[in-house]
């Protein structure tokens, strides 16, 4: 129910509080909720090395995706700033040179 409301971190916490739980599901919820440290902690609890690596790869992909999204947002903000700054300089120059 929490996952349906986009409260993925809380869903992961609830899932982990259960006795026998699916670690892959918990890692998925944590990654969707951008709770990457919790996802990695859950990965490291896995005893089977192959499963641990699979879960860690899933977390790594989610971290890289989140990084790319934030980087793209930052680049867009910088581009918008540059455009507005240039426009401001043009307007200021025009105003200064008006008779």
Secondary structure, 3 states (H helix, E strand, C coil): CCHHHCCHHHHHHHHHHCCCCCHHHHHHHHHHCCCHHHHHHHHHHCCCHHHHHHHHHHHHHHHHHHHHHHHHHHHHHHHHHHHHHHHHHHHHHHHHCCC
